[in-house]
Amino acid sequence: MLNQASLTGELIPVVKTLGDIVYAGTVIYSGMLDVEMTKVGEDTTLGEPIKLV
């Protein structure tokens, strides 16, 4: 179960499966997560607002 509320506003934790997108700033509630990063630093969804400031 993942909490993506900091970026999506979803209040209910979500379940991800192979091939799903996981955002920077996601909190893992249970299980394990193995990801392949496609963006890092200021190129991430979380990094965009930081660039603007």
Backbone as XML, in Angstrom:
<?xml version="1.0"?>
<chain id="A" units="angstrom">
  <residue number="1" name="MET">
    <atom name="N" x="0.848" y="-1.169" z="0.000"/>
    <atom name="CA" x="0.000" y="0.000" z="0.000"/>
    <atom name="C" x="0.901" y="1.242" z="0.000"/>
  </residue>
  <residue number="2" name="LEU">
    <atom name="N" x="0.564" y="2.189" z="-0.846"/>
    <atom name="CA" x="1.345" y="3.414" z="-0.983"/>
    <atom name="C" x="0.476" y="4.635" z="-0.737"/>
  </residue>
  <residue number="3" name="ASN">
    <atom name="N" x="1.049" y="5.632" z="-0.099"/>
    <atom name="CA" x="0.368" y="6.898" z="0.131"/>
    <atom name="C" x="1.007" y="7.937" z="-0.783"/>
  </residue>
  <residue number="4" name="GLN">
    <atom name="N" x="0.236" y="8.443" z="-1.744"/>
    <atom name="CA" x="0.714" y="9.456" z="-2.678"/>
    <atom name="C" x="0.027" y="10.793" z="-2.441"/>
  </residue>
  <residue number="5" name="ALA">
    <atom name="N" x="-0.570" y="10.979" z="-1.272"/>
    <atom name="CA" x="-1.383" y="12.156" z="-0.981"/>
    <atom name="C" x="-0.623" y="13.466" z="-1.131"/>
  </residue>
  <residue number="6" name="SER">
    <atom name="N" x="0.672" y="13.469" z="-0.880"/>
    <atom name="CA" x="1.433" y="14.717" z="-0.974"/>
    <atom name="C" x="1.445" y="15.271" z="-2.394"/>
  </residue>
  <residue number="7" name="LEU">
    <atom name="N" x="1.229" y="14.419" z="-3.389"/>
    <atom name="CA" x="1.219" y="14.874" z="-4.784"/>
    <atom name="C" x="-0.139" y="14.782" z="-5.446"/>
  </residue>
  <residue number="8" name="THR">
    <atom name="N" x="-0.904" y="13.755" z="-5.122"/>
    <atom name="CA" x="-2.168" y="13.525" z="-5.824"/>
    <atom name="C" x="-3.385" y="13.990" z="-5.038"/>
  </residue>
  <residue number="9" name="GLY">
    <atom name="N" x="-3.248" y="14.132" z="-3.728"/>
    <atom name="CA" x="-4.386" y="14.507" z="-2.891"/>
    <atom name="C" x="-5.280" y="13.328" z="-2.533"/>
  </residue>
  <residue number="10" name="GLU">
    <atom name="N" x="-4.960" y="12.140" z="-3.022"/>
    <atom name="CA" x="-5.752" y="10.953" z="-2.706"/>
    <atom name="C" x="-5.615" y="10.628" z="-1.227"/>
  </residue>
  <residue number="11" name="LEU">
    <atom name="N" x="-6.732" y="10.460" z="-0.547"/>
    <atom name="CA" x="-6.692" y="10.155" z="0.876"/>
    <atom name="C" x="-6.556" y="8.670" z="1.153"/>
  </residue>
  <residue number="12" name="ILE">
    <atom name="N" x="-6.923" y="7.838" z="0.192"/>
    <atom name="CA" x="-6.900" y="6.392" z="0.373"/>
    <atom name="C" x="-5.598" y="5.841" z="-0.219"/>
  </residue>
  <residue number="13" name="PRO">
    <atom name="N" x="-4.867" y="5.022" z="0.547"/>
    <atom name="CA" x="-3.645" y="4.408" z="0.003"/>
    <atom name="C" x="-3.962" y="3.572" z="-1.243"/>
  </residue>
  <residue number="14" name="VAL">
    <atom name="N" x="-3.010" y="3.489" z="-2.156"/>
    <atom name="CA" x="-3.220" y="2.757" z="-3.398"/>
    <atom name="C" x="-2.277" y="1.561" z="-3.484"/>
  </residue>
  <residue number="15" name="VAL">
    <atom name="N" x="-2.632" y="0.607" z="-4.316"/>
    <atom name="CA" x="-1.809" y="-0.570" z="-4.573"/>
    <atom name="C" x="-1.224" y="-0.404" z="-5.971"/>
  </residue>
  <residue number="16" name="LYS">
    <atom name="N" x="0.058" y="-0.643" z="-6.117"/>
    <atom name="CA" x="0.723" y="-0.551" z="-7.414"/>
    <atom name="C" x="1.178" y="-1.931" z="-7.841"/>
  </residue>
  <residue number="17" name="THR">
    <atom name="N" x="1.188" y="-2.161" z="-9.148"/>
    <atom name="CA" x="1.672" y="-3.418" z="-9.691"/>
    <atom name="C" x="2.762" y="-3.133" z="-10.714"/>
  </residue>
  <residue number="18" name="LEU">
    <atom name="N" x="3.358" y="-4.160" z="-11.235"/>
    <atom name="CA" x="4.451" y="-4.051" z="-12.187"/>
    <atom name="C" x="4.071" y="-3.134" z="-13.352"/>
  </residue>
  <residue number="19" name="GLY">
    <atom name="N" x="4.908" y="-2.143" z="-13.613"/>
    <atom name="CA" x="4.677" y="-1.216" z="-14.717"/>
    <atom name="C" x="3.969" y="0.064" z="-14.335"/>
  </residue>
  <residue number="20" name="ASP">
    <atom name="N" x="3.423" y="0.151" z="-13.115"/>
    <atom name="CA" x="2.744" y="1.369" z="-12.677"/>
    <atom name="C" x="3.746" y="2.465" z="-12.342"/>
  </residue>
  <residue number="21" name="ILE">
    <atom name="N" x="3.339" y="3.710" z="-12.496"/>
    <atom name="CA" x="4.177" y="4.859" z="-12.149"/>
    <atom name="C" x="4.065" y="5.131" z="-10.656"/>
  </residue>
  <residue number="22" name="VAL">
    <atom name="N" x="5.202" y="5.363" z="-10.013"/>
    <atom name="CA" x="5.260" y="5.720" z="-8.595"/>
    <atom name="C" x="5.958" y="7.073" z="-8.511"/>
  </residue>
  <residue number="23" name="TYR">
    <atom name="N" x="5.339" y="8.031" z="-7.836"/>
    <atom name="CA" x="5.866" y="9.386" z="-7.755"/>
    <atom name="C" x="6.894" y="9.550" z="-6.642"/>
  </residue>
  <residue number="24" name="ALA">
    <atom name="N" x="7.836" y="10.468" z="-6.853"/>
    <atom name="CA" x="8.764" y="10.843" z="-5.778"/>
    <atom name="C" x="7.934" y="11.384" z="-4.625"/>
  </residue>
  <residue number="25" name="GLY">
    <atom name="N" x="8.314" y="11.075" z="-3.415"/>
    <atom name="CA" x="7.563" y="11.537" z="-2.250"/>
    <atom name="C" x="6.509" y="10.550" z="-1.791"/>
  </residue>
  <residue number="26" name="THR">
    <atom name="N" x="6.396" y="9.415" z="-2.478"/>
    <atom name="CA" x="5.446" y="8.377" z="-2.088"/>
    <atom name="C" x="5.915" y="7.708" z="-0.801"/>
  </residue>
  <residue number="27" name="VAL">
    <atom name="N" x="4.973" y="7.429" z="0.095"/>
    <atom name="CA" x="5.274" y="6.754" z="1.357"/>
    <atom name="C" x="4.767" y="5.319" z="1.273"/>
  </residue>
  <residue number="28" name="ILE">
    <atom name="N" x="5.630" y="4.363" z="1.600"/>
    <atom name="CA" x="5.255" y="2.948" z="1.564"/>
    <atom name="C" x="4.694" y="2.550" z="2.931"/>
  </residue>
  <residue number="29" name="TYR">
    <atom name="N" x="3.438" y="2.061" z="2.951"/>
    <atom name="CA" x="2.813" y="1.596" z="4.191"/>
    <atom name="C" x="3.110" y="0.128" z="4.462"/>
  </residue>
  <residue number="30" name="SER">
    <atom name="N" x="3.134" y="-0.678" z="3.411"/>
    <atom name="CA" x="3.396" y="-2.102" z="3.612"/>
    <atom name="C" x="4.001" y="-2.693" z="2.350"/>
  </residue>
  <residue number="31" name="GLY">
    <atom name="N" x="4.741" y="-3.759" z="2.509"/>
    <atom name="CA" x="5.342" y="-4.438" z="1.377"/>
    <atom name="C" x="6.689" y="-3.858" z="1.007"/>
  </residue>
  <residue number="32" name="MET">
    <atom name="N" x="7.158" y="-4.254" z="-0.166"/>
    <atom name="CA" x="8.443" y="-3.790" z="-0.683"/>
    <atom name="C" x="8.214" y="-3.132" z="-2.030"/>
  </residue>
  <residue number="33" name="LEU">
    <atom name="N" x="9.154" y="-2.284" z="-2.407"/>
    <atom name="CA" x="9.025" y="-1.564" z="-3.669"/>
    <atom name="C" x="10.358" y="-1.594" z="-4.396"/>
  </residue>
  <residue number="34" name="ASP">
    <atom name="N" x="10.336" y="-2.027" z="-5.629"/>
    <atom name="CA" x="11.517" y="-2.048" z="-6.482"/>
    <atom name="C" x="11.180" y="-1.166" z="-7.678"/>
  </residue>
  <residue number="35" name="VAL">
    <atom name="N" x="11.889" y="-0.058" z="-7.862"/>
    <atom name="CA" x="11.542" y="0.891" z="-8.913"/>
    <atom name="C" x="12.713" y="1.144" z="-9.847"/>
  </residue>
  <residue number="36" name="GLU">
    <atom name="N" x="12.391" y="1.555" z="-11.053"/>
    <atom name="CA" x="13.373" y="2.039" z="-12.011"/>
    <atom name="C" x="13.107" y="3.530" z="-12.167"/>
  </residue>
  <residue number="37" name="MET">
    <atom name="N" x="14.103" y="4.328" z="-11.868"/>
    <atom name="CA" x="13.914" y="5.775" z="-11.909"/>
    <atom name="C" x="14.028" y="6.277" z="-13.338"/>
  </residue>
  <residue number="38" name="THR">
    <atom name="N" x="13.054" y="7.094" z="-13.739"/>
    <atom name="CA" x="13.069" y="7.689" z="-15.068"/>
    <atom name="C" x="13.375" y="9.177" z="-15.011"/>
  </residue>
  <residue number="39" name="LYS">
    <atom name="N" x="13.191" y="9.780" z="-13.837"/>
    <atom name="CA" x="13.505" y="11.186" z="-13.621"/>
    <atom name="C" x="14.119" y="11.335" z="-12.238"/>
  </residue>
  <residue number="40" name="VAL">
    <atom name="N" x="15.017" y="12.302" z="-12.076"/>
    <atom name="CA" x="15.632" y="12.550" z="-10.772"/>
    <atom name="C" x="15.693" y="14.049" z="-10.503"/>
  </residue>
  <residue number="41" name="GLY">
    <atom name="N" x="15.822" y="14.376" z="-9.219"/>
    <atom name="CA" x="16.021" y="15.769" z="-8.812"/>
    <atom name="C" x="14.922" y="16.706" z="-9.258"/>
  </residue>
  <residue number="42" name="GLU">
    <atom name="N" x="15.314" y="17.811" z="-9.879"/>
    <atom name="CA" x="14.342" y="18.847" z="-10.246"/>
    <atom name="C" x="13.453" y="18.432" z="-11.414"/>
  </residue>
  <residue number="43" name="ASP">
    <atom name="N" x="13.744" y="17.325" z="-12.076"/>
    <atom name="CA" x="12.911" y="16.841" z="-13.174"/>
    <atom name="C" x="11.706" y="16.039" z="-12.694"/>
  </residue>
  <residue number="44" name="THR">
    <atom name="N" x="11.631" y="15.721" z="-11.393"/>
    <atom name="CA" x="10.517" y="14.944" z="-10.855"/>
    <atom name="C" x="9.307" y="15.826" z="-10.613"/>
  </residue>
  <residue number="45" name="THR">
    <atom name="N" x="8.164" y="15.191" z="-10.410"/>
    <atom name="CA" x="6.942" y="15.920" z="-10.094"/>
    <atom name="C" x="7.116" y="16.723" z="-8.814"/>
  </residue>
  <residue number="46" name="LEU">
    <atom name="N" x="7.809" y="16.170" z="-7.842"/>
    <atom name="CA" x="8.058" y="16.865" z="-6.590"/>
    <atom name="C" x="9.064" y="18.008" z="-6.772"/>
  </residue>
  <residue number="47" name="GLY">
    <atom name="N" x="9.974" y="17.885" z="-7.722"/>
    <atom name="CA" x="10.989" y="18.902" z="-7.968"/>
    <atom name="C" x="10.493" y="20.110" z="-8.738"/>
  </residue>
  <residue number="48" name="GLU">
    <atom name="N" x="9.406" y="19.967" z="-9.501"/>
    <atom name="CA" x="8.884" y="21.080" z="-10.290"/>
    <atom name="C" x="8.543" y="22.313" z="-9.451"/>
  </residue>
  <residue number="49" name="PRO">
    <atom name="N" x="7.763" y="22.192" z="-8.373"/>
    <atom name="CA" x="7.440" y="23.383" z="-7.570"/>
    <atom name="C" x="8.692" y="23.995" z="-6.938"/>
  </residue>
  <residue number="50" name="ILE">
    <atom name="N" x="9.665" y="23.163" z="-6.603"/>
    <atom name="CA" x="10.890" y="23.670" z="-5.998"/>
    <atom name="C" x="11.635" y="24.552" z="-6.994"/>
  </residue>
  <residue number="51" name="LYS">
    <atom name="N" x="11.636" y="24.163" z="-8.276"/>
    <atom name="CA" x="12.256" y="24.974" z="-9.328"/>
    <atom name="C" x="11.607" y="26.351" z="-9.413"/>
  </residue>
  <residue number="52" name="LEU">
    <atom name="N" x="10.295" y="26.388" z="-9.251"/>
    <atom name="CA" x="9.557" y="27.652" z="-9.386"/>
    <atom name="C" x="9.852" y="28.624" z="-8.250"/>
  </residue>
  <residue number="53" name="VAL">
    <atom name="N" x="10.181" y="28.095" z="-7.077"/>
    <atom name="CA" x="10.489" y="28.928" z="-5.928"/>
    <atom name="C" x="11.907" y="29.392" z="-6.057"/>
  </residue>
</chain>
